[in-house]
Amino acid sequence: MSDDTVYPYPRPDSPPLLSPDDAETTLNVWLVPKFSMLTLFCLLEPLRVANRFGRKLFAWRLLSADGQPVTASNGVYIDVDGAIGDLEMEAPGQTWHSESITRLMVVSSWEAEATVTAEDRAVLRRLAAHGAWLGGMDTAPFILARAGVLDGVRVAMHWESLPAFRQEFPSIRVSTARFEWDSDRLTGAGGSASIDMMLMWIEQRYGPSLAEAVGRQIVHHRTSEEQPDNQLQHDSRLPRTVVRALAVMEANLAPPLAIPELCRLAGQSQRQLTRHFQSWFKETPRQTYLGMRLDVAQRILADSHVSVTQAAMAAGFSHLATFSRAYRQRFGEPPSATARRGQAH
């Protein structure tokens, strides 16, 4: 049989790990310190399994900003194959089309911009100027946006980062989908959503049969890219009126609703809703609602470069003193301390 024969099951004699010289397509992955190991595995495993179905399809290279090993958020130390700047020196005179296009996926998580330099962002801009395919998972869209390479495209990311991203980049279209592929920009929430993203890529390039076979092999049921990740996972035992009340709160963080109006929309009297909340959460609906808004403000301050006043307004607080007092009580520090760390990234 020829090497191009498509097999119904993975071939034991087909090496799943290929070099860029052997594979049809190479995915370069920039690992930013404290990156998500889960996201990295979910990106690469579908590609590895696809290679076992009889063709030399995918290779990948792990990169860092300086070519030195990187530590993931779980403390695991990862060796890399080179630096992101190496991509600019490859294939002099290449035409940047078809299979010669450079593909770079940025993977980050905690403190996404703490180690990213102006030169790193300049590398991204130069790659984009030459037609590179660029992606970012989890919090990496912040890195791409600050490099100016996400203008005019829809962007998806981890749901915790959405408020901060919207605040800092109001002109960029943000999606609540698990991932978005818009033109030559691919962004997503990270984690298991990366598997769905890679299966879609496999399907687009090689057809649904291979994508379905890979999904079966890794025991993964595909989820539509349009399905948003829930920002708040609810206990299935919660009363329906409590679930409705939580949904109303999430949808009306700024400006917040008065509690009587919230109860009306949830279809429950204030007395009964308070009883349910105290039974399930050990706090009143007002306290839960306040906590939601403060959590949003904290994520904005931690992940973006906005001011304390802007974060307070985005979370529905009209009085800065009230916001600061509640914030300190919940997080044990003033909002200005969180903002300083966010602005340092």
C-alpha positions as CSV (number, residue, x, y, z in Angstrom):
1,M,0.0,0.0,0.0
2,S,1.2,3.5,-0.6
3,D,1.9,5.9,2.2
4,D,-1.1,8.0,1.2
5,T,-3.6,5.2,2.0
6,V,-6.3,6.4,4.4
7,Y,-6.7,3.8,7.2
8,P,-9.9,3.5,9.3
9,Y,-7.9,3.2,12.5
10,P,-4.6,4.6,13.6
11,R,-1.6,2.7,12.2
12,P,0.8,1.5,15.0
13,D,3.7,1.9,12.6
14,S,2.9,5.5,11.7
15,P,5.0,7.9,13.8
16,P,2.6,10.6,15.2
17,L,5.4,13.1,15.8
18,L,6.8,14.8,12.7
19,S,9.3,17.4,11.9
20,P,8.3,20.5,10.0
21,D,10.3,19.2,7.0
22,D,8.1,16.1,6.9
23,A,4.6,17.5,7.6
24,E,2.2,19.2,5.2
25,T,1.4,21.9,7.8
26,T,3.4,23.3,10.8
27,L,1.8,25.0,13.8
28,N,4.1,27.2,15.8
29,V,3.1,27.7,19.4
30,W,4.4,30.6,21.5
31,L,4.3,29.6,25.2
32,V,4.0,32.6,27.4
33,P,5.2,32.0,31.0
34,K,2.4,30.7,33.3
35,F,0.6,29.4,30.2
36,S,-2.1,26.8,30.5
37,M,-0.8,23.3,30.1
38,L,-4.3,22.0,29.5
39,T,-4.7,24.4,26.5
40,L,-1.4,23.2,25.1
41,F,-2.3,19.6,25.3
42,C,-5.8,20.2,23.8
43,L,-4.2,22.0,20.8
44,L,-1.6,19.3,20.0
45,E,-3.3,16.0,20.7
46,P,-5.9,16.2,17.9
47,L,-3.0,17.0,15.5
48,R,-0.9,14.1,16.8
49,V,-3.8,11.6,16.4
50,A,-4.6,12.9,12.9
51,N,-1.0,11.9,11.9
52,R,-1.7,8.3,12.8
53,F,-4.4,7.9,10.1
54,G,-1.8,7.2,7.4
55,R,-0.6,10.7,6.2
56,K,2.0,13.1,7.4
57,L,-0.2,16.0,8.1
58,F,0.9,18.1,11.1
59,A,4.0,19.1,12.9
60,W,4.4,21.7,15.7
61,R,7.2,23.7,17.2
62,L,7.1,25.1,20.7
63,L,8.6,28.6,21.0
64,S,9.3,31.2,23.7
65,A,10.1,34.8,23.5
66,D,13.9,34.2,23.9
67,G,14.3,30.5,23.1
68,Q,14.6,29.5,26.7
69,P,12.5,26.9,28.5
70,V,9.1,28.1,29.9
71,T,7.3,27.2,33.1
72,A,3.5,26.5,32.8
73,S,0.9,27.7,35.4
74,N,1.1,24.3,37.0
75,G,4.8,24.6,37.6
76,V,5.9,22.1,34.8
77,Y,9.1,23.2,33.0
78,I,8.8,22.9,29.2
79,D,11.7,22.9,26.7
80,V,11.1,24.8,23.5
81,D,12.4,24.5,19.9
82,G,13.3,28.2,19.4
83,A,12.3,31.8,19.8
84,I,9.4,33.6,18.1
85,G,11.9,35.9,16.3
86,D,13.2,32.9,14.5
87,L,10.0,32.9,12.4
88,E,11.0,36.1,10.7
89,M,14.3,34.6,9.5
90,E,12.8,31.5,7.8
91,A,12.5,30.9,4.1
92,P,14.0,34.1,2.7
93,G,12.0,35.4,-0.1
94,Q,9.0,33.1,0.6
95,T,5.8,34.2,-1.0
96,W,3.6,33.9,2.1
97,H,0.8,32.0,0.4
98,S,-0.8,28.6,0.4
99,E,1.3,26.1,2.5
100,S,4.2,28.4,2.9
101,I,2.2,30.7,5.2
102,T,3.5,31.1,8.8
103,R,1.0,29.9,11.5
104,L,1.6,31.1,15.1
105,M,-0.6,30.3,18.0
106,V,0.0,32.2,21.3
107,V,-0.9,30.4,24.5
108,S,-1.0,32.2,27.8
109,S,-3.0,32.2,31.0
110,W,-2.1,34.0,34.2
111,E,-0.5,37.5,33.9
112,A,-0.5,37.3,30.1
113,E,1.5,40.4,29.5
114,A,3.9,40.3,32.5
115,T,6.9,39.1,30.4
116,V,5.8,40.4,26.9
117,T,8.1,43.1,25.6
118,A,7.7,45.8,22.9
119,E,10.0,43.8,20.7
120,D,7.7,40.7,21.0
121,R,4.7,42.8,19.9
122,A,6.8,44.2,17.1
123,V,7.5,40.6,15.9
124,L,3.8,39.9,15.8
125,R,3.2,43.1,13.8
126,R,5.8,42.1,11.3
127,L,4.5,38.6,10.9
128,A,1.0,40.0,10.4
129,A,2.3,42.4,7.8
130,H,3.6,39.5,5.8
131,G,0.3,37.6,5.9
132,A,0.9,35.3,8.8
133,W,-1.9,33.3,10.3
134,L,-2.1,34.3,14.0
135,G,-4.1,32.9,16.9
136,G,-4.4,33.4,20.6
137,M,-5.9,31.2,23.4
138,D,-7.2,32.0,26.9
139,T,-5.8,35.4,27.7
140,A,-3.5,35.7,24.6
141,P,-6.0,37.9,22.7
142,F,-4.7,40.7,25.0
143,I,-1.2,40.2,23.7
144,L,-2.4,40.2,20.1
145,A,-4.7,43.2,20.6
146,R,-2.0,45.3,22.2
147,A,0.2,44.4,19.2
148,G,-2.5,45.9,17.0
149,V,-3.1,42.7,15.0
150,L,-6.8,42.0,15.9
151,D,-8.4,45.1,14.3
152,G,-11.5,44.3,12.3
153,V,-12.0,40.7,13.4
154,R,-14.2,38.9,16.0
155,V,-12.4,37.8,19.0
156,A,-13.2,35.0,21.5
157,M,-11.3,34.3,24.8
158,H,-11.8,32.9,28.3
159,W,-15.0,34.3,29.7
160,E,-13.2,35.7,32.8
161,S,-11.3,38.1,30.6
162,L,-14.2,39.4,28.6
163,P,-15.1,42.4,30.8
164,A,-11.5,43.6,30.9
165,F,-11.0,43.1,27.2
166,R,-14.2,45.0,26.3
167,Q,-13.2,47.8,28.6
168,E,-9.7,48.2,27.1
169,F,-10.5,47.5,23.5
170,P,-14.1,48.8,22.9
171,S,-13.6,48.9,19.1
172,I,-12.8,45.2,18.8
173,R,-15.8,42.9,18.3
174,V,-15.9,40.4,21.2
175,S,-17.7,37.1,20.9
176,T,-19.0,34.8,23.6
177,A,-18.4,31.8,21.5
178,R,-15.9,29.1,22.5
179,F,-13.7,30.2,19.6
180,E,-13.7,32.4,16.6
181,W,-12.0,32.0,13.2
182,D,-12.3,35.3,11.4
183,S,-10.2,35.8,8.3
184,D,-6.6,34.7,9.3
185,R,-7.1,35.2,13.0
186,L,-8.1,32.4,15.3
187,T,-8.9,33.1,19.0
188,G,-10.6,31.0,21.7
189,A,-11.3,30.4,25.3
190,G,-8.6,27.8,25.7
191,G,-8.9,24.5,27.7
192,S,-11.1,21.9,26.1
193,A,-12.4,24.5,23.6
194,S,-9.0,24.1,21.9
195,I,-9.9,20.5,20.9
196,D,-13.1,21.7,19.1
197,M,-11.0,24.4,17.4
198,M,-8.4,21.9,16.1
199,L,-11.1,19.4,15.0
200,M,-12.7,22.2,13.0
201,W,-9.3,23.0,11.4
202,I,-8.8,19.3,10.6
203,E,-12.3,19.2,9.0
204,Q,-11.7,22.3,6.9
205,R,-8.4,21.0,5.6
206,Y,-9.1,17.3,5.2
207,G,-12.8,16.7,5.5
208,P,-15.3,15.7,8.2
209,S,-14.5,12.0,8.2
210,L,-10.9,12.5,9.5
211,A,-12.2,15.1,12.1
212,E,-14.8,12.6,13.3
213,A,-12.3,9.8,13.5
214,V,-9.9,11.9,15.5
215,G,-12.7,13.0,17.9
216,R,-13.6,9.3,18.4
217,Q,-10.1,8.3,19.1
218,I,-9.6,10.9,21.8
219,V,-13.1,10.2,23.2
220,H,-14.3,13.8,22.6
221,H,-17.8,14.9,21.7
222,R,-17.5,18.0,19.5
223,T,-19.2,21.2,20.7
224,S,-20.3,24.0,18.2
225,E,-18.0,27.0,18.1
226,E,-21.0,29.2,18.4
227,Q,-21.9,27.8,21.9
228,P,-20.8,30.2,24.6
229,D,-19.1,29.1,27.7
230,N,-21.3,29.8,30.7
231,Q,-19.9,32.4,33.0
232,L,-21.7,31.0,36.0
233,Q,-22.2,27.2,36.4
234,H,-25.4,26.6,38.5
235,D,-26.1,23.7,40.7
236,S,-28.8,21.6,39.0
237,R,-30.7,21.4,42.3
238,L,-31.2,25.1,42.5
239,P,-34.8,26.3,42.4
240,R,-35.8,27.7,39.0
241,T,-36.5,31.1,40.4
242,V,-33.0,31.3,41.9
243,V,-31.5,30.3,38.5
244,R,-33.6,33.0,36.8
245,A,-32.6,35.6,39.5
246,L,-28.9,34.8,38.9
247,A,-29.3,35.1,35.2
248,V,-31.0,38.5,35.6
249,M,-28.2,39.6,37.8
250,E,-25.6,38.5,35.2
251,A,-27.4,40.3,32.4
252,N,-27.8,43.6,34.4
253,L,-24.5,44.3,36.2
254,A,-24.2,47.8,35.0
255,P,-26.3,49.6,35.8
256,P,-27.7,47.3,38.5
257,L,-31.4,46.7,39.0
258,A,-33.2,47.5,42.1
259,I,-33.9,44.4,44.1
260,P,-37.7,44.6,43.7
261,E,-37.3,44.8,40.0
262,L,-34.9,41.9,40.0
263,C,-37.5,39.8,42.0
264,R,-40.2,40.8,39.5
265,L,-38.1,39.6,36.5
266,A,-37.3,36.4,38.4
267,G,-40.9,35.7,39.1
268,Q,-40.5,35.5,42.9
269,S,-41.5,37.7,45.8
270,Q,-38.6,39.4,47.6
271,R,-39.3,37.5,50.8
272,Q,-39.3,34.1,49.1
273,L,-36.2,34.8,47.0
274,T,-34.3,36.0,50.0
275,R,-35.2,32.8,51.8
276,H,-33.9,30.7,48.9
277,F,-30.7,32.7,48.6
278,Q,-30.0,32.4,52.4
279,S,-30.7,28.7,52.2
280,W,-28.4,28.0,49.3
281,F,-25.7,30.8,49.4
282,K,-25.9,32.0,53.1
283,E,-26.4,35.5,51.8
284,T,-29.2,37.7,50.5
285,P,-29.8,38.4,46.8
286,R,-28.4,41.9,47.4
287,Q,-25.2,40.5,48.7
288,T,-24.9,38.0,45.9
289,Y,-25.5,40.8,43.3
290,L,-22.9,43.0,44.9
291,G,-20.4,40.2,44.9
292,M,-21.0,39.6,41.2
293,R,-20.4,43.2,40.3
294,L,-17.2,43.4,42.5
295,D,-15.9,40.3,40.8
296,V,-16.3,41.9,37.4
297,A,-14.5,45.0,38.6
298,Q,-11.7,42.9,40.0
299,R,-11.2,41.0,36.7
300,I,-11.2,44.3,34.8
301,L,-8.6,45.8,37.0
302,A,-6.4,42.7,37.0
303,D,-6.5,42.1,33.3
304,S,-6.6,45.5,31.7
305,H,-5.0,49.0,31.8
306,V,-8.1,50.9,32.8
307,S,-8.4,53.2,35.8
308,V,-10.2,52.4,39.0
309,T,-12.9,54.9,38.1
310,Q,-13.5,53.2,34.8
311,A,-13.7,49.7,36.4
312,A,-16.1,51.0,39.0
313,M,-18.4,52.4,36.3
314,A,-18.2,49.2,34.2
315,A,-19.4,47.3,37.3
316,G,-22.3,49.7,37.9
317,F,-20.9,51.8,40.8
318,S,-21.6,55.5,40.6
319,H,-19.8,56.5,43.8
320,L,-16.1,55.7,44.0
321,A,-15.9,55.7,47.8
322,T,-18.7,53.2,48.0
323,F,-17.0,51.0,45.5
324,S,-13.6,51.2,47.1
325,R,-15.0,50.3,50.5
326,A,-16.9,47.3,49.2
327,Y,-13.9,46.2,47.1
328,R,-11.5,46.2,50.0
329,Q,-13.9,44.3,52.2
330,R,-14.3,41.6,49.5
331,F,-10.7,41.3,48.3
332,G,-8.6,42.5,51.2
333,E,-6.9,45.3,49.3
334,P,-7.9,48.6,47.7
335,P,-8.8,48.6,44.0
336,S,-5.8,50.8,43.3
337,A,-3.5,47.9,44.3
338,T,-5.1,45.5,41.9
339,A,-5.0,48.2,39.2
340,R,-1.2,48.7,39.7
341,R,-0.6,45.0,39.0
342,G,-2.9,45.0,36.0
343,Q,-1.1,48.1,34.5
344,A,2.3,46.5,35.0
345,H,1.4,43.7,32.7
